[in-house]
Amino acid sequence: MPPHSDSPFERFLTLADVADILNVELDVARELVESGELAAIRIGQVGQWRVEQRALEDYVQDQYERQRREARFAESEFDDIPELTIPREDWS
């Protein structure tokens, strides 16, 4: 993986770099890009994918936010059950 710097020429990652960073198979990284879930650009005649480091960082942060929202939603499904929201000593 290229070192992180402010140089515009060191900011691009290959799909292999992305797969390595996320600890997933190369096919998973490719699917994230081809589905549009992870922003990337095609380079050259062969159309090799490149992902900006910032785009990968944004993707990871979006995934954390998604997980937080899903956890909140799961918790909110039980908000209307008094046994879970009202302290036991206040039950009547």
Order of alpha helices (4+ residues) and beta strands (2+ residues): beta-alpha-alpha-beta-beta-alpha-alpha
